[in-house]
Amino acid sequence: MALRYSELMGTAPDKVDAALYAELAEHYSVEEIVELGAFVGFNVGYHTFFGTLDFYPMFTPDGRLVDQAESRRIYGETPVSLNKGAMARATGEAAE
């Protein structure tokens, strides 16, 4: 549920509606939903901003600290979402 919420916030915020918030409320308190939304919003903005600077994440999907060259190798020439990009490359699966 939280993953679907974060994916929609980043890719289709117009689909985050009252029904989705009602589903979230079945599992999370109002405070937790607000915290999750703030965290997702910050991270979407953060990654968008750093993408404009051609700056790659300093950490691999498994948490290792790497330099920009290694990060570019992992995340590709154009970074995409963690689930559809780096994790797929890191595990040898084809990215969608």
C-alpha positions as CSV (number, residue, x, y, z in Angstrom):
1,M,0.0,0.0,0.0
2,A,2.7,2.5,1.0
3,L,4.7,1.5,-2.1
4,R,1.7,2.1,-4.4
5,Y,1.1,5.5,-2.7
6,S,4.8,6.5,-3.2
7,E,4.7,5.4,-6.9
8,L,1.6,7.3,-7.6
9,M,2.9,10.4,-5.8
10,G,6.0,10.3,-8.1
11,T,4.4,9.4,-11.4
12,A,0.7,10.1,-11.3
13,P,-0.2,12.4,-8.4
14,D,-3.6,13.1,-10.0
15,K,-4.5,9.5,-9.1
16,V,-3.9,10.0,-5.4
17,D,-7.5,10.5,-4.3
18,A,-9.9,10.1,-1.3
19,A,-10.2,6.4,-2.0
20,L,-6.5,5.9,-1.8
21,Y,-6.3,7.9,1.4
22,A,-9.1,5.8,2.8
23,E,-7.1,2.6,2.0
24,L,-4.1,4.1,3.7
25,A,-6.2,4.9,6.7
26,E,-6.9,1.2,7.2
27,H,-3.2,0.7,7.9
28,Y,-1.8,4.0,9.1
29,S,-2.7,6.9,11.4
30,V,-3.3,10.4,9.9
31,E,0.1,11.4,11.3
32,E,1.8,8.5,9.6
33,I,0.1,9.3,6.3
34,V,1.2,12.9,6.5
35,E,4.8,11.8,7.3
36,L,4.8,9.3,4.5
37,G,3.5,11.9,2.0
38,A,6.1,14.5,3.2
39,F,8.9,11.9,2.9
40,V,7.8,10.8,-0.6
41,G,7.3,14.4,-1.8
42,F,10.8,15.4,-0.5
43,N,12.4,12.5,-2.2
44,V,10.7,13.0,-5.5
45,G,11.8,16.6,-5.5
46,Y,15.3,15.7,-4.3
47,H,15.8,13.2,-7.1
48,T,14.3,15.5,-9.7
49,F,16.6,18.3,-8.7
50,F,19.7,16.2,-8.6
51,G,18.8,14.7,-12.0
52,T,19.0,18.3,-13.5
53,L,22.5,18.5,-12.2
54,D,23.5,15.1,-13.7
55,F,24.3,14.1,-10.1
56,Y,23.8,10.4,-9.3
57,P,22.9,8.8,-6.0
58,M,25.9,8.2,-3.7
59,F,24.5,4.9,-2.5
60,T,23.7,1.7,-4.3
61,P,20.3,0.0,-3.9
62,D,21.9,-2.3,-1.2
63,G,23.3,0.7,0.7
64,R,27.0,0.8,-0.4
65,L,28.6,4.2,-0.7
66,V,30.0,4.7,-4.3
67,D,31.6,7.4,-6.4
68,Q,29.7,9.1,-9.3
69,A,31.3,6.8,-12.0
70,E,30.2,3.6,-10.2
71,S,26.7,5.1,-9.5
72,R,26.4,6.0,-13.2
73,R,27.2,2.4,-14.1
74,I,24.6,1.1,-11.7
75,Y,21.9,3.6,-12.4
76,G,22.5,3.9,-16.2
77,E,22.9,7.0,-18.4
78,T,19.5,8.2,-17.5
79,P,18.5,7.1,-13.9
80,V,15.0,5.7,-13.6
81,S,13.1,4.5,-10.5
82,L,14.9,2.3,-8.1
83,N,12.6,-0.6,-8.7
84,K,12.6,-0.4,-12.5
85,G,16.2,0.6,-13.0
86,A,19.0,0.1,-10.6
87,M,17.5,-2.9,-8.8
88,A,16.8,-4.6,-12.1
89,R,20.4,-4.1,-13.2
90,A,21.8,-5.0,-9.8
91,T,19.9,-8.3,-9.8
92,G,20.5,-9.0,-13.5
93,E,16.8,-8.7,-14.3
94,A,15.7,-6.8,-17.4
95,A,14.4,-3.3,-16.6
96,E,10.9,-2.5,-17.9
